[in-house]
C-alpha cells in the first residue's frame, strides 16, 4: 500500500521506517513544520509550578533547545504527558518523574483531577485543541499556559507533489491542522484529483471530524489515539 505521511519531518521519517518494516511504501509529505521558542520555555521553567503538562512531543523538542542551566533544576519536576510518545520523549530528555496519560487532552485533564493535582504549567503549542485547558478549568485546577512552539504550514516543493504519482492508496493524519491543510491546498488537490480512491486514517475522532464527510472514499479512526493503533488499521 502507498501511504502518505503528513507528520512533520522528524516524526514523519520514523513513521516511514515503521511503514517500510510493515511492507508499505511511505510517501513523506510534511504539511506543517515547527517553530520552537526555547526562551519562552526557559522563562516559564523559572516561574513557580508544581507539575508540568505536555500534550505533544514537540514541546519536549523545544525543551531540548533550552540551556542546561535552565533545564537541570526542573528534571525532578513531575511531568504529565498526554500519551506514551510524549512521555517517552520527556524521559529521554532526562525528566525523572514522567506519567503517561490516556492519549487525549480531555483525558489528561481528568487524570490530573483524579490525581489531586492543583497547579499546572502547561507547555503548549499553537494551534491546539482547547479541550485540555477546558478540562483543567472545569476541574478547578490552577494552570498557566505558555506557548513554546507553533506549527506553521510547510511550503510544498514540486518534487514532493511529483512523488504523489502513482496515486497513493491512503493518507495518515495526526492533527486536525494537517487534515485542514490537506483539503485546502490547491496544488495538492490538483496532484491528487481523486480522493475517493483513498482511505484517510485518523489518529482521533476530532481529526476525522476536520475532514469533509465526502472527501475520501473511506475515513477510519484509530480505536485509541496512538500510532500503534493507527497503523494496525492499515
C-alpha positions in Angstrom: 0.0 0.0 0.0 1.3 3.5 -0.9 0.7 5.7 2.2 1.1 9.5 2.6 2.6 10.5 5.9 1.6 14.1 6.8 3.5 14.4 10.0 6.3 17.0 10.4 9.6 15.7 9.1 11.3 14.3 12.2 8.3 12.2 13.3 7.4 11.5 9.7 10.6 9.8 9.0 10.2 7.5 12.0 6.7 6.6 10.8 8.0 6.0 7.3 10.5 3.5 8.7 7.7 1.7 10.5 5.6 1.6 7.4 8.5 0.1 5.4 9.0 -2.6 8.0 5.3 -3.4 7.6 5.8 -3.8 3.8 4.2 -0.4 2.8 5.5 2.3 0.6 5.6 5.6 2.5 5.3 9.0 0.8 6.6 11.7 3.1 4.5 14.9 2.8 5.0 17.1 5.9 2.2 19.6 5.9 3.4 21.6 8.9 6.8 22.5 10.4 7.6 23.6 14.0 8.8 27.0 15.2 10.4 26.4 18.6 10.5 29.1 21.3 13.1 27.9 23.8 13.4 31.3 25.5 9.7 31.3 26.4 10.1 27.7 27.7 13.2 28.7 29.8 11.3 31.7 31.3 8.3 29.5 32.2 10.5 27.0 34.0 11.8 29.7 36.3 8.3 30.5 37.5 6.8 28.6 40.4 4.9 25.4 39.4 4.0 22.0 40.9 3.9 19.9 37.7 4.5 20.3 34.0 1.9 19.1 31.4 2.7 18.5 27.8 0.2 17.4 25.1 2.8 16.9 22.3 6.4 15.6 21.9 7.0 18.9 20.1 7.0 20.7 23.4 9.8 18.4 24.6 11.8 19.2 21.4 11.6 22.8 22.4 12.9 22.0 25.9 15.8 20.2 24.3 17.0 23.6 23.0 16.8 25.2 26.4 20.2 25.9 28.1 21.2 23.1 30.5 21.5 25.6 33.4 17.7 26.3 33.0 16.7 22.7 32.4 18.7 20.8 35.0 16.9 22.3 38.1 13.5 21.1 36.9 14.3 17.5 35.8 12.8 16.2 39.1 9.5 18.0 38.5 6.6 15.6 37.8 5.7 15.7 34.1 2.3 14.6 33.0 2.3 13.8 29.3 -0.7 13.3 27.1 0.3 9.8 25.9 3.1 7.3 25.6 5.1 9.0 22.8 5.3 12.4 24.6 6.1 10.6 27.8 9.0 8.7 26.2 10.3 12.0 24.7 10.3 13.6 28.2 12.1 10.6 29.8 14.7 10.6 27.0 15.4 14.3 27.7 16.1 13.5 31.4 12.9 14.0 33.3 12.8 11.5 36.1 9.1 11.6 37.1 7.0 11.1 34.0 3.4 9.9 33.8 1.8 9.0 30.5 -1.9 10.0 30.1 -4.6 8.3 28.1 -3.8 9.9 24.8 -6.2 12.9 24.7 -6.2 16.3 26.3 -9.6 15.8 27.9 -8.5 12.5 29.3 -5.3 14.0 30.7 -7.2 16.8 32.4 -9.5 14.2 34.0 -6.5 12.2 35.1 -4.8 15.2 36.7 -8.0 16.0 38.6 -8.2 12.4 39.8 -4.6 12.5 41.0 -5.4 15.7 43.0 -3.0 18.0 41.0 -3.8 21.6 41.8 -1.1 23.7 40.0 0.0 23.0 36.4 2.4 24.6 34.0 1.2 23.7 30.5 3.8 23.9 27.8 1.6 24.2 24.8 1.7 24.8 21.0 -0.3 26.7 18.6 -2.7 25.8 17.1 -4.1 23.4 19.7 -7.4 21.9 20.9 -9.0 23.7 23.8 -10.1 20.5 25.5 -7.2 20.1 27.9 -7.4 23.7 29.2 -11.2 23.5 29.3 -10.9 20.3 31.3 -8.5 21.8 33.8 -10.8 24.9 34.2 -13.8 22.7 34.8 -12.0 20.7 37.5 -10.9 23.9 39.3 -7.2 23.2 38.6 -5.0 26.3 38.5 -2.9 26.4 35.4 -0.7 28.6 33.4 -0.4 28.1 29.6 2.9 29.1 27.9 3.2 28.6 24.1 6.6 27.2 23.5 6.2 26.3 19.8 3.9 26.9 16.9 3.2 24.7 13.9 3.1 26.6 10.6 2.2 25.4 7.2 5.1 23.9 5.3 5.7 25.0 1.7 5.2 22.0 -0.5 8.0 21.5 -3.1 7.5 20.4 -6.7 9.3 17.2 -6.1 7.0 16.3 -3.2 4.0 16.8 -5.4 5.6 14.7 -8.2 6.2 11.9 -5.7 2.5 11.6 -5.3 2.3 9.7 -8.6 1.3 6.9 -8.9 -1.8 7.8 -6.9 -1.4 6.7 -3.2 -3.9 4.4 -1.5 -4.1 6.1 1.8 -3.1 9.1 4.0 -2.3 9.3 7.7 -3.5 12.3 9.7 -2.0 13.1 13.1 -3.6 16.5 13.6 -6.7 18.5 12.7 -4.4 21.2 11.2 -2.8 18.8 8.8 -6.2 17.5 7.8 -7.4 21.0 7.1 -4.3 21.9 5.1 -4.5 18.8 3.0 -8.1 19.6 2.0 -7.5 23.3 1.3 -4.2 23.2 -0.6 -5.0 23.8 -4.2 -1.7 22.3 -5.6 -2.1 19.2 -3.5 -5.7 18.7 -4.7 -4.5 19.1 -8.3 -1.9 16.4 -7.7 -4.5 14.1 -6.1 -7.7 14.7 -8.1 -9.5 11.5 -6.9 -9.5 11.3 -3.2 -12.4 8.9 -3.4 -9.8 6.3 -4.3 -8.1 6.8 -1.0 -8.6 5.9 2.6 -7.9 8.5 5.3 -6.6 7.1 8.6 -7.0 9.5 11.5 -5.4 9.4 14.9 -8.6 10.6 16.6 -12.3 11.3 16.0 -11.5 15.0 16.4 -9.1 14.8 13.4 -11.6 12.8 11.4 -14.3 15.5 12.1 -12.0 18.1 10.4 -12.4 16.3 7.1 -15.5 16.8 4.9 -17.6 13.6 5.1 -17.4 13.1 1.4 -13.7 14.0 0.9 -12.3 10.4 0.9 -13.6 7.0 -0.1 -13.3 5.9 3.5 -12.3 7.6 6.7 -11.1 5.4 9.6 -10.3 6.3 13.1 -7.8 4.6 15.5 -9.6 3.0 18.4 -7.0 4.7 20.7 -5.0 7.8 19.9 -1.6 6.1 19.4 0.4 5.5 16.3 0.5 1.8 17.2 -3.3 1.6 17.0 -3.4 3.8 13.9 -1.0 1.6 11.9 -2.9 -1.5 12.9 -5.7 -0.2 10.7 -3.7 -0.5 7.6 
